[in-house]
């Protein structure tokens, strides 16, 4: 039974299949794409929780609907392979990057954001927030979001997943005060334990057949997951599953103190180093590559 509280937190803002691309003025090149069945907008006021593994207030997915979520990126090759697979199926996901990784590879995270995926936070260093003092948890949460903002050039969405799914009450209360939604999952792929992509596909499909729907936890950090994505998406399409894309009603507002702390973590940082590269480096002359080639004698 769906409860009334769900209506207050979730608003359907669009319905489409592969036709989602058409609504944005583009065509989906893959006629067999999963596309997006519907897009929901999340009002994150007071920090609602999603994923029945831990948070059971909001049951909004219909039978055979799934939400893709990816933790621990961005990472070279693997994240890009995941992005390519999602793009081929004209569909979207939520990414929960680690702050450190965001600053290691900002160019990759920019691609994630530019592709229209929701980009949230997963702490600064993947710390277990059930250990240590409360101020350490706040630093991990806030510096993580600030690092993501620094990487993508705009405020991330107020979606957060606890590392190891360890969610101490004090941290949950803090996230609620910051109007940041918390994410668990409905099914865990356990892809980090697998080396063969076919095992990742089998794990997810077997669990989906039992549950019928759900928020799926995966890791774009993992090579096995990156390799599994094309087949997984094809399987989901063949078996009639549909994708729901979760967006936020408003972005998170990062805190200046932690923005500065994140900037200080950039190796080789210099004064003015946070200026966009386009405002620092400008091409003023290029070689003429269209000159005719001299004929051979």
TORRO-642984 format. One line per field, with one value per atom (N, C-alpha, C): residue number from 1; residue in one letter; atom name; x, y, z. Coordinates in steps of 0.02 Angstrom, whole numbers, m for minus. Each point is the difference from the previous one (the first is absolute). Example, Ala and Ser with C-alpha at 12.3 -4.5 7.8 and 13.67 -1.06 7.14 Angstrom:
BEGIN
i = 1|1|1|2|2|2
aa = a|a|a|s|s|s
at = N|CA|C|N|CA|C
east = 660|m45|45|m18|42|m39
north = m284|59|60|53|59|55
up = 390|0|0|m36|3|37
// end
This chain:
BEGIN
i = 1|1|1|2|2|2|3|3|3|4|4|4|5|5|5|6|6|6|7|7|7|8|8|8|9|9|9|10|10|10|11|11|11|12|12|12|13|13|13|14|14|14|15|15|15|16|16|16|17|17|17|18|18|18|19|19|19|20|20|20|21|21|21|22|22|22|23|23|23|24|24|24|25|25|25|26|26|26|27|27|27|28|28|28|29|29|29|30|30|30|31|31|31|32|32|32|33|33|33|34|34|34|35|35|35|36|36|36|37|37|37|38|38|38|39|39|39|40|40|40|41|41|41|42|42|42|43|43|43|44|44|44|45|45|45|46|46|46|47|47|47|48|48|48|49|49|49|50|50|50|51|51|51|52|52|52|53|53|53|54|54|54|55|55|55|56|56|56|57|57|57|58|58|58|59|59|59|60|60|60|61|61|61|62|62|62|63|63|63|64|64|64|65|65|65|66|66|66|67|67|67|68|68|68|69|69|69|70|70|70|71|71|71|72|72|72|73|73|73|74|74|74|75|75|75|76|76|76|77|77|77|78|78|78|79|79|79|80|80|80|81|81|81|82|82|82|83|83|83|84|84|84|85|85|85|86|86|86|87|87|87|88|88|88|89|89|89|90|90|90|91|91|91|92|92|92|93|93|93|94|94|94|95|95|95|96|96|96|97|97|97|98|98|98|99|99|99|100|100|100|101|101|101|102|102|102|103|103|103|104|104|104|105|105|105|106|106|106|107|107|107|108|108|108|109|109|109|110|110|110|111|111|111|112|112|112|113|113|113|114|114|114|115|115|115|116|116|116|117|117|117|118|118|118|119|119|119|120|120|120|121|121|121|122|122|122|123|123|123|124|124|124|125|125|125|126|126|126|127|127|127|128|128|128|129|129|129|130|130|130|131|131|131|132|132|132|133|133|133|134|134|134|135|135|135|136|136|136|137|137|137|138|138|138|139|139|139|140|140|140|141|141|141|142|142|142|143|143|143|144|144|144|145|145|145|146|146|146|147|147|147|148|148|148|149|149|149|150|150|150|151|151|151|152|152|152|153|153|153|154|154|154|155|155|155|156|156|156|157|157|157|158|158|158|159|159|159|160|160|160|161|161|161|162|162|162|163|163|163|164|164|164|165|165|165|166|166|166|167|167|167|168|168|168|169|169|169|170|170|170|171|171|171|172|172|172|173|173|173|174|174|174|175|175|175|176|176|176|177|177|177|178|178|178|179|179|179|180|180|180|181|181|181|182|182|182|183|183|183|184|184|184|185|185|185|186|186|186|187|187|187|188|188|188|189|189|189|190|190|190|191|191|191|192|192|192|193|193|193|194|194|194|195|195|195|196|196|196|197|197|197|198|198|198|199|199|199|200|200|200|201|201|201|202|202|202|203|203|203|204|204|204|205|205|205|206|206|206|207|207|207|208|208|208|209|209|209|210|210|210|211|211|211|212|212|212|213|213|213|214|214|214|215|215|215|216|216|216|217|217|217|218|218|218|219|219|219|220|220|220|221|221|221|222|222|222|223|223|223|224|224|224|225|225|225|226|226|226|227|227|227|228|228|228|229|229|229|230|230|230|231|231|231|232|232|232|233|233|233|234|234|234|235|235|235|236|236|236|237|237|237|238|238|238|239|239|239|240|240|240|241|241|241|242|242|242|243|243|243|244|244|244|245|245|245|246|246|246|247|247|247|248|248|248|249|249|249|250|250|250|251|251|251|252|252|252|253|253|253|254|254|254|255|255|255|256|256|256|257|257|257|258|258|258|259|259|259|260|260|260|261|261|261|262|262|262|263|263|263|264|264|264|265|265|265|266|266|266|267|267|267|268|268|268|269|269|269|270|270|270|271|271|271|272|272|272|273|273|273|274|274|274|275|275|275|276|276|276|277|277|277|278|278|278|279|279|279|280|280|280|281|281|281|282|282|282|283|283|283|284|284|284|285|285|285|286|286|286|287|287|287|288|288|288|289|289|289|290|290|290|291|291|291|292|292|292|293|293|293|294|294|294|295|295|295|296|296|296|297|297|297
aa = x|x|x|x|x|x|x|x|x|x|x|x|x|x|x|x|x|x|x|x|x|x|x|x|x|x|x|x|x|x|x|x|x|x|x|x|x|x|x|x|x|x|x|x|x|x|x|x|x|x|x|x|x|x|x|x|x|x|x|x|x|x|x|x|x|x|x|x|x|x|x|x|x|x|x|x|x|x|x|x|x|x|x|x|x|x|x|x|x|x|x|x|x|x|x|x|x|x|x|x|x|x|x|x|x|x|x|x|x|x|x|x|x|x|x|x|x|x|x|x|x|x|x|x|x|x|x|x|x|x|x|x|x|x|x|x|x|x|x|x|x|x|x|x|x|x|x|x|x|x|x|x|x|x|x|x|x|x|x|x|x|x|x|x|x|x|x|x|x|x|x|x|x|x|x|x|x|x|x|x|x|x|x|x|x|x|x|x|x|x|x|x|x|x|x|x|x|x|x|x|x|x|x|x|x|x|x|x|x|x|x|x|x|x|x|x|x|x|x|x|x|x|x|x|x|x|x|x|x|x|x|x|x|x|x|x|x|x|x|x|x|x|x|x|x|x|x|x|x|x|x|x|x|x|x|x|x|x|x|x|x|x|x|x|x|x|x|x|x|x|x|x|x|x|x|x|x|x|x|x|x|x|x|x|x|x|x|x|x|x|x|x|x|x|x|x|x|x|x|x|x|x|x|x|x|x|x|x|x|x|x|x|x|x|x|x|x|x|x|x|x|x|x|x|x|x|x|x|x|x|x|x|x|x|x|x|x|x|x|x|x|x|x|x|x|x|x|x|x|x|x|x|x|x|x|x|x|x|x|x|x|x|x|x|x|x|x|x|x|x|x|x|x|x|x|x|x|x|x|x|x|x|x|x|x|x|x|x|x|x|x|x|x|x|x|x|x|x|x|x|x|x|x|x|x|x|x|x|x|x|x|x|x|x|x|x|x|x|x|x|x|x|x|x|x|x|x|x|x|x|x|x|x|x|x|x|x|x|x|x|x|x|x|x|x|x|x|x|x|x|x|x|x|x|x|x|x|x|x|x|x|x|x|x|x|x|x|x|x|x|x|x|x|x|x|x|x|x|x|x|x|x|x|x|x|x|x|x|x|x|x|x|x|x|x|x|x|x|x|x|x|x|x|x|x|x|x|x|x|x|x|x|x|x|x|x|x|x|x|x|x|x|x|x|x|x|x|x|x|x|x|x|x|x|x|x|x|x|x|x|x|x|x|x|x|x|x|x|x|x|x|x|x|x|x|x|x|x|x|x|x|x|x|x|x|x|x|x|x|x|x|x|x|x|x|x|x|x|x|x|x|x|x|x|x|x|x|x|x|x|x|x|x|x|x|x|x|x|x|x|x|x|x|x|x|x|x|x|x|x|x|x|x|x|x|x|x|x|x|x|x|x|x|x|x|x|x|x|x|x|x|x|x|x|x|x|x|x|x|x|x|x|x|x|x|x|x|x|x|x|x|x|x|x|x|x|x|x|x|x|x|x|x|x|x|x|x|x|x|x|x|x|x|x|x|x|x|x|x|x|x|x|x|x|x|x|x|x|x|x|x|x|x|x|x|x|x|x|x|x|x|x|x|x|x|x|x|x|x|x|x|x|x|x|x|x|x|x|x|x|x|x|x|x|x|x|x|x|x|x|x|x|x|x|x|x|x|x|x|x|x|x|x|x|x|x|x|x|x|x|x|x|x|x|x|x|x|x|x|x|x|x|x|x|x|x|x|x|x|x|x|x|x|x|x|x|x|x|x|x|x|x|x|x|x|x|x|x|x|x|x|x|x|x|x|x|x|x|x|x|x|x|x|x|x|x|x|x|x|x|x|x|x|x|x|x|x|x|x|x|x|x|x|x|x|x|x|x|x|x|x|x|x|x|x|x|x|x|x|x|x|x|x|x|x|x|x|x|x|x|x|x|x|x|x|x|x|x|x|x|x|x|x|x|x|x|x|x|x|x|x|x|x|x|x|x|x|x|x|x|x|x|x|x|x|x|x|x|x|x|x
at = N|CA|C|N|CA|C|N|CA|C|N|CA|C|N|CA|C|N|CA|C|N|CA|C|N|CA|C|N|CA|C|N|CA|C|N|CA|C|N|CA|C|N|CA|C|N|CA|C|N|CA|C|N|CA|C|N|CA|C|N|CA|C|N|CA|C|N|CA|C|N|CA|C|N|CA|C|N|CA|C|N|CA|C|N|CA|C|N|CA|C|N|CA|C|N|CA|C|N|CA|C|N|CA|C|N|CA|C|N|CA|C|N|CA|C|N|CA|C|N|CA|C|N|CA|C|N|CA|C|N|CA|C|N|CA|C|N|CA|C|N|CA|C|N|CA|C|N|CA|C|N|CA|C|N|CA|C|N|CA|C|N|CA|C|N|CA|C|N|CA|C|N|CA|C|N|CA|C|N|CA|C|N|CA|C|N|CA|C|N|CA|C|N|CA|C|N|CA|C|N|CA|C|N|CA|C|N|CA|C|N|CA|C|N|CA|C|N|CA|C|N|CA|C|N|CA|C|N|CA|C|N|CA|C|N|CA|C|N|CA|C|N|CA|C|N|CA|C|N|CA|C|N|CA|C|N|CA|C|N|CA|C|N|CA|C|N|CA|C|N|CA|C|N|CA|C|N|CA|C|N|CA|C|N|CA|C|N|CA|C|N|CA|C|N|CA|C|N|CA|C|N|CA|C|N|CA|C|N|CA|C|N|CA|C|N|CA|C|N|CA|C|N|CA|C|N|CA|C|N|CA|C|N|CA|C|N|CA|C|N|CA|C|N|CA|C|N|CA|C|N|CA|C|N|CA|C|N|CA|C|N|CA|C|N|CA|C|N|CA|C|N|CA|C|N|CA|C|N|CA|C|N|CA|C|N|CA|C|N|CA|C|N|CA|C|N|CA|C|N|CA|C|N|CA|C|N|CA|C|N|CA|C|N|CA|C|N|CA|C|N|CA|C|N|CA|C|N|CA|C|N|CA|C|N|CA|C|N|CA|C|N|CA|C|N|CA|C|N|CA|C|N|CA|C|N|CA|C|N|CA|C|N|CA|C|N|CA|C|N|CA|C|N|CA|C|N|CA|C|N|CA|C|N|CA|C|N|CA|C|N|CA|C|N|CA|C|N|CA|C|N|CA|C|N|CA|C|N|CA|C|N|CA|C|N|CA|C|N|CA|C|N|CA|C|N|CA|C|N|CA|C|N|CA|C|N|CA|C|N|CA|C|N|CA|C|N|CA|C|N|CA|C|N|CA|C|N|CA|C|N|CA|C|N|CA|C|N|CA|C|N|CA|C|N|CA|C|N|CA|C|N|CA|C|N|CA|C|N|CA|C|N|CA|C|N|CA|C|N|CA|C|N|CA|C|N|CA|C|N|CA|C|N|CA|C|N|CA|C|N|CA|C|N|CA|C|N|CA|C|N|CA|C|N|CA|C|N|CA|C|N|CA|C|N|CA|C|N|CA|C|N|CA|C|N|CA|C|N|CA|C|N|CA|C|N|CA|C|N|CA|C|N|CA|C|N|CA|C|N|CA|C|N|CA|C|N|CA|C|N|CA|C|N|CA|C|N|CA|C|N|CA|C|N|CA|C|N|CA|C|N|CA|C|N|CA|C|N|CA|C|N|CA|C|N|CA|C|N|CA|C|N|CA|C|N|CA|C|N|CA|C|N|CA|C|N|CA|C|N|CA|C|N|CA|C|N|CA|C|N|CA|C|N|CA|C|N|CA|C|N|CA|C|N|CA|C|N|CA|C|N|CA|C|N|CA|C|N|CA|C|N|CA|C|N|CA|C|N|CA|C|N|CA|C|N|CA|C|N|CA|C|N|CA|C|N|CA|C|N|CA|C|N|CA|C|N|CA|C|N|CA|C|N|CA|C|N|CA|C|N|CA|C|N|CA|C|N|CA|C|N|CA|C|N|CA|C|N|CA|C|N|CA|C|N|CA|C|N|CA|C|N|CA|C|N|CA|C|N|CA|C|N|CA|C|N|CA|C|N|CA|C|N|CA|C|N|CA|C|N|CA|C|N|CA|C|N|CA|C|N|CA|C|N|CA|C|N|CA|C|N|CA|C|N|CA|C|N|CA|C|N|CA|C|N|CA|C|N|CA|C|N|CA|C|N|CA|C|N|CA|C|N|CA|C|N|CA|C|N|CA|C|N|CA|C|N|CA|C|N|CA|C|N|CA|C|N|CA|C|N|CA|C|N|CA|C|N|CA|C|N|CA|C|N|CA|C|N|CA|C|N|CA|C|N|CA|C|N|CA|C|N|CA|C|N|CA|C|N|CA|C|N|CA|C|N|CA|C|N|CA|C|N|CA|C|N|CA|C
east = 43|m43|44|m12|39|m27|42|m22|m2|m40|m11|64|46|61|40|m8|36|m18|m64|m23|34|13|31|72|33|71|16|m46|16|m54|23|m46|22|m47|16|2|57|7|4|m1|2|m9|m30|m8|23|44|26|34|12|42|65|18|56|m20|m65|m25|22|29|26|48|40|48|m35|m57|m37|m26|m22|m25|54|64|55|27|m35|20|52|12|48|m33|31|m27|43|m31|37|17|64|22|m14|m12|m10|m75|m29|m72|m20|47|m14|23|7|25|m49|26|m42|m33|37|m26|m15|m47|m22|m76|m26|m73|m32|32|m24|56|m6|47|m37|29|m31|44|m32|35|m6|56|0|5|m48|3|39|61|45|m6|m51|m10|m1|40|5|35|26|41|m38|m45|m33|49|m19|43|m31|42|m24|41|m34|33|m23|m40|m32|47|63|47|5|m9|4|m57|m26|m49|m65|m52|m62|m59|14|m55|m29|41|m22|4|m56|m5|m32|41|m27|10|41|12|m57|m18|m50|34|m39|27|40|59|47|33|m2|37|65|54|65|31|43|41|73|41|71|38|41|44|71|50|70|41|39|42|74|37|73|41|m32|38|18|22|12|68|5|63|14|63|17|m24|m22|m23|m66|m4|m60|m61|7|m57|m20|49|m16|m36|19|m34|m73|m11|m68|m40|30|m34|m18|46|m13|m58|m2|m55|m67|m2|m62|m21|48|m16|m27|27|m25|m72|m21|m69|m41|29|m36|m33|37|m29|46|m24|35|7|45|14|18|9|27|71|46|70|16|32|22|76|33|73|33|59|42|34|3|30|70|42|70|2|m41|0|m24|m48|m24|56|45|56|57|6|49|m18|m65|m22|m61|8|m57|m27|44|m23|m50|7|m47|m66|3|m63|m37|36|m33|m41|27|m36|m64|4|m59|m55|19|m49|m26|44|m20|m49|4|m45|m69|m10|m66|m15|51|m9|m3|m31|0|64|35|64|m6|5|m6|67|m1|61|5|63|13|58|5|54|63|46|64|46|3|50|m28|m66|m33|9|m2|7|m63|8|m56|m23|m58|m22|m26|m4|m20|59|60|60|24|29|25|m52|19|m44|m43|m53|m48|30|49|29|37|27|33|m50|m59|m53|m21|m8|m19|52|64|53|m2|m9|m3|m58|m57|m60|10|17|3|58|59|57|m10|m36|m17|m43|m53|m43|38|43|38|48|30|46|m38|m59|m41|m17|m19|m15|60|59|61|14|m14|13|m47|m65|m48|m17|21|m10|m68|m40|m66|m20|m51|m21|m28|20|m28|m71|m31|m67|5|m50|3|m19|36|m8|65|m6|59|m8|54|0|57|m16|50|47|66|46|m16|4|m15|m72|m41|m70|m4|53|1|m26|m59|m34|m16|48|m13|m53|m36|m56|21|57|23|11|28|12|m66|m47|m66|m34|5|m30|32|66|35|m22|m3|m21|m71|m43|m68|m1|44|4|26|36|27|m44|m58|m47|34|36|34|m32|m24|m31|52|m20|45|m21|50|m14|31|m41|24|m9|m32|m15|m56|m28|m47|34|52|40|73|44|72|29|34|29|59|33|63|51|m2|46|73|14|69|31|m41|26|9|m16|m2|52|29|50|m26|m53|m28|m64|m4|m59|m65|4|m60|m28|45|m23|m36|21|m34|m71|m6|m66|m45|27|m40|m23|44|m16|m59|2|m52|m65|2|m61|m35|39|m29|m36|30|m31|m61|4|m57|m60|13|m55|m37|36|m31|m36|31|m29|m48|11|m46|14|41|15|55|25|45|54|28|60|60|40|55|66|37|66|55|38|58|58|57|60|34|0|35|75|23|71|24|m47|18|2|54|6|m52|m16|m50|m68|m17|m63|0|55|5|m10|31|m6|m69|m34|m65|m57|9|m55|m36|35|m37|m47|25|m42|m56|15|m51|m58|16|m51|m41|33|m36|m48|23|m41|m61|11|m56|m52|23|m46|m39|35|m31|m53|10|m47|m51|m4|m54|9|62|11|4|m17|0|41|29|44|m36|9|m23|61|m1|55|m21|41|m14|41|m35|32|m19|37|m15|m37|m46|m37|47|52|48|68|55|67|18|52|26|42|m3|43|60|58|60|20|44|21|70|8|62|62|m6|56|24|m47|19|18|m27|23|75|20|71|43|m27|37|10|m51|6|51|m1|49|71|8|66|26|m43|21|28|m8|25|75|35|73|24|49|27|m45|m49|m45|39|m20|31|m55|18|m51|m32|m65|m35|m9|20|m4|m70|m50|m68|m36|36|m30|m9|m54|m9|59|20|57|m10|m63|m14|15|m1|15|75|38|72|39|m22|36|m44|24|m39|43|m24|36|m6|57|m2|26|29|24|7|m22|6|33|35|31|m53|14|m47|10|m49|6|m33|m26|m36|41|65|41|8|m1|7|68|0|62|34|65|36|1|m12|0|70|6|64|22|65|26|26
north = m60|60|62|45|61|50|36|45|71|42|68|42|m17|40|m1|m54|m3|57|18|53|66|12|63|4|m57|0|m9|m29|m19|26|33|25|m27|m27|m23|60|11|58|m17|m63|m17|m74|m20|m70|m10|m50|m14|m67|m25|m59|25|m31|28|68|15|64|57|m15|52|44|m30|38|49|m21|42|62|m9|56|52|m21|45|27|m17|25|m43|m60|m45|m67|m39|m66|m54|m53|m57|m45|m11|m38|m75|m23|m72|m14|m34|m14|m47|m36|m48|26|65|30|m7|m6|2|67|54|66|15|46|17|m4|m43|m8|61|26|62|31|64|38|25|m9|25|53|51|54|m9|3|m13|66|11|55|m27|23|m29|34|41|33|m50|13|m41|m68|m11|m60|m66|m8|m65|m55|m63|m56|m45|m29|m43|m65|m54|m66|m41|m52|m38|m41|m6|m34|34|66|38|49|29|53|m21|m5|m31|48|66|48|12|m6|21|m57|m31|m54|29|24|36|m37|m52|m36|m49|m3|m48|m65|m52|m65|6|m29|m1|68|45|63|m5|28|m1|70|12|60|m23|24|m16|48|m26|42|m29|44|m21|37|m38|27|0|42|m3|29|23|30|72|37|m23|m34|m44|m37|m10|8|m6|m65|4|m57|m28|m17|m33|45|61|46|17|11|17|m57|m61|m57|m4|14|2|55|58|56|m18|m32|m20|m49|m47|m50|33|45|36|43|34|43|m41|m58|m43|m19|m5|m16|62|59|63|4|m19|m2|34|8|40|m38|26|m32|53|m22|43|m24|48|m16|30|m42|21|m2|53|m1|14|m27|16|66|45|65|m2|m43|m6|m19|m48|m23|55|40|56|48|12|46|m34|m66|m36|4|m7|m6|46|65|45|m2|m13|0|m57|m55|m56|17|29|18|54|45|50|m34|m54|m37|m31|m25|m29|53|57|54|26|8|26|m46|m65|m49|1|40|5|m47|m35|m43|41|m27|34|m16|51|m10|24|m48|16|m5|m26|m5|m66|m19|m65|7|58|21|20|29|20|m59|m49|m53|m70|m8|m65|m24|48|m17|m32|m45|m30|50|31|54|m24|m65|m26|m1|15|3|73|18|68|46|63|49|35|33|31|51|39|51|m31|m60|m35|m20|m20|m18|61|57|61|19|m5|16|m47|m64|m48|15|14|14|65|54|65|7|m24|6|m43|m56|m41|37|33|38|59|33|56|m22|m59|m26|m15|m28|m13|65|51|65|28|m6|25|m37|m64|m41|16|6|8|73|45|71|26|m41|23|m41|22|m35|m69|m52|m66|m6|m57|m11|m21|14|m17|m73|m46|m72|m26|m42|m25|m74|m37|m71|m9|m33|m14|m55|9|m55|m60|m58|m63|m2|49|6|9|26|13|71|6|64|17|23|17|55|m3|46|73|17|69|24|m42|19|5|m44|5|65|18|62|60|m2|55|7|m55|2|27|m19|27|75|26|72|37|m36|29|m14|m32|m16|m42|m52|m46|m69|m27|m67|m54|m53|m57|m60|m34|m57|m64|m51|m68|m36|m57|m36|m49|m26|m56|m65|3|m60|20|m37|11|m50|25|m44|m40|26|m28|m8|47|m4|6|31|8|m67|m52|m66|m43|27|m39|23|m46|16|m11|m38|m15|41|36|40|m40|m62|m41|m15|m2|m12|61|59|61|1|m16|m3|m51|m59|m53|21|31|22|48|50|51|m29|m37|m26|m51|m41|m49|35|52|36|40|27|37|m46|m60|m47|m15|1|m13|62|58|62|35|m7|29|72|35|71|21|62|23|49|33|41|m47|m1|m47|33|m31|25|m34|42|m24|47|m14|40|14|63|16|m3|m8|m10|m69|m48|m70|m16|m32|m19|m51|m47|m51|31|53|34|37|34|36|m47|m59|m48|m33|m2|m33|43|66|45|m12|m8|m10|m60|m56|m60|8|32|11|42|54|43|m37|m40|m40|m50|m32|m48|34|58|37|18|23|17|m61|m55|m61|m27|11|m27|52|56|47|47|9|48|71|48|70|41|54|41|63|14|62|43|62|46|46|3|42|65|56|65|37|52|38|64|21|62|59|m2|55|m30|32|m26|12|m34|14|63|40|59|m19|0|m19|57|m16|47|26|66|32|m30|m14|m29|m64|m42|m65|6|51|14|16|41|19|m60|m42|m60|m47|m7|m43|29|66|31|m12|1|m11|m70|m46|m70|m11|49|m7|7|m51|1|52|40|51|60|8|56|66|50|66|52|62|53|9|2|6|m66|m54|m65|m26|32|m23|36|43|31|m52|7|m47|3|m57|m3|46|4|41|74|21|70|11|m54|4|m13|m48|m21|12|40|17|m9|m37|m8|64|28|62|m11|m58|m13|m75|m25|m71|m7|m56|m14|m12|21|m12|m72|m41|m71|m15|53|m11|21|9|20|m59|13|m55|m34|m64|m38|6|15|8|m66|5|m60|m26|m66|m32|7|11|5|m67
up = 0|0|0|m49|m2|49|34|52|m25|32|m24|1|45|5|m64|m39|m63|m46|m1|m45|16|64|20|m21|m7|m15|m73|m38|m69|m47|m53|m50|m68|m38|m67|m45|m34|m43|m73|m17|m71|m10|m56|m16|m71|m10|m67|0|m61|m7|m31|m56|m37|m26|1|m23|46|57|44|m39|m42|m40|m46|m28|m45|36|64|38|12|m3|10|m67|m54|m65|m34|24|m31|m13|m43|m16|33|22|26|m59|m10|m59|7|61|12|4|m50|1|55|28|55|67|6|62|57|60|59|8|m14|9|73|11|67|1|42|5|31|52|32|40|9|42|61|59|61|31|27|34|75|36|71|39|43|48|60|9|50|69|9|65|57|51|61|m11|m61|m11|m4|m50|m7|m18|15|m15|m54|m42|m54|m2|m16|m2|60|m13|53|42|m19|42|68|2|62|12|m54|7|m33|39|m25|m5|0|m1|m70|m52|m66|m50|m13|m49|m63|m46|m58|m66|m1|m62|m15|m63|m22|m17|m9|m19|m64|0|m57|m13|49|m6|40|m28|33|m1|49|3|2|m45|0|45|44|41|m2|m1|m5|53|38|54|m19|35|7|m58|m53|m54|17|m52|m68|m5|m50|m8|m74|m22|m71|m30|m61|m41|26|64|25|m2|28|0|m71|m43|m69|m36|15|m30|24|63|27|m35|m7|m34|m72|m35|m69|m5|46|0|14|48|16|m58|m32|m57|m58|m11|m54|10|64|15|17|m10|9|69|51|67|50|62|50|66|42|64|51|63|53|14|4|16|69|42|66|3|m23|m3|67|10|57|m14|49|m10|m26|29|m23|m74|m19|m69|m47|24|m40|m17|48|m12|m37|5|m40|m74|m15|m70|m13|7|m10|m71|m48|m69|m12|36|m8|32|60|34|m37|m33|m43|m54|m29|m51|28|62|32|6|27|9|m66|m49|m65|m36|15|m31|31|53|30|57|24|58|64|51|65|36|25|33|73|47|71|35|62|40|37|15|32|49|32|46|m38|37|m27|m13|46|m6|9|m6|11|73|46|71|27|47|37|52|m10|44|67|9|66|48|m27|41|5|55|8|28|8|31|m53|25|m45|m47|25|m44|m59|11|m55|m54|21|m48|m41|34|m36|m51|19|m48|m60|13|m55|m47|28|m41|m40|35|m31|m49|19|m45|m62|9|m57|m51|25|m45|m32|40|m27|m54|9|m51|m65|6|m60|m35|39|m29|m37|30|m30|m66|m1|m59|m58|15|m54|m15|44|m12|19|34|22|61|36|60|m18|36|m12|26|m12|27|73|41|71|13|m32|9|30|52|35|16|m10|22|49|57|51|m23|6|m13|46|m29|37|25|m21|22|76|30|72|12|30|5|73|38|70|6|55|10|m5|29|m1|m72|m42|m69|m39|14|m32|20|63|23|m33|m7|m33|m73|m36|m70|m5|47|0|9|43|11|m61|m43|m62|m60|12|m54|m55|23|m46|6|m55|0|8|35|13|m42|m28|m44|27|4|11|m67|1|m62|12|m54|4|m15|m40|m13|m13|31|m5|m50|m51|m50|27|53|26|m56|m48|m57|20|58|22|20|6|17|m63|m58|m61|m50|m36|m50|m71|m6|m66|m11|m56|m13|m2|m24|m3|70|49|69|28|m21|20|m28|m64|m33|35|13|31|70|38|67|0|m44|m2|m26|m54|m29|45|35|45|57|28|55|m23|m61|m26|m11|m23|m11|65|55|65|27|m7|28|m47|m64|m49|m19|39|m12|48|m7|52|m21|51|m7|3|m53|m7|18|44|20|m40|m36|m38|12|m31|10|m68|m21|m63|9|61|14|m24|m6|m13|m74|m21|m71|m20|45|m16|m15|38|m11|m66|m15|m63|m59|4|m55|m2|57|3|m26|0|m13|m67|m56|m63|2|26|3|51|57|50|m27|m34|m28|m54|m40|m50|33|54|37|30|31|30|m52|m57|m54|m23|m10|m25|48|64|50|25|m35|13|58|23|54|m28|42|m19|50|m24|41|25|64|29|17|m22|15|57|52|58|m4|2|0|63|18|60|m18|44|m10|0|41|4|18|m21|16|73|23|67|m3|53|5|43|m29|39|47|46|52|m16|4|m21|34|64|38|m32|m21|m28|m74|m34|m68|0|47|5|20|44|21|m59|m42|m59|m49|m10|m45|24|66|29|m10|m20|m11|m70|m44|m68|m1|m21|m1|m50|21|m44|m8|46|m5|8|m39|3|5|21|2|m69|m2|m63|m36|33|m33|m10|33|m8|m57|m37|m59|m55|m39|m56|m48|m25|m46|m61|m23|m59|11|64|15|12|4|12|m63|m40|m61|m60|m48|m59|m62|m48|m63|m40|m20|m40|m71|m12|m68|m9|m57|m17|m67|m9|m64|m52|m61|m56|m24|14|m19|m67|m33|m64|m61|9|m56|m48|m65|m49|5|m11|1|m68|0|m64|m37|m65|m42|m8|m2|m11|m72|m11|m68|m24
// end
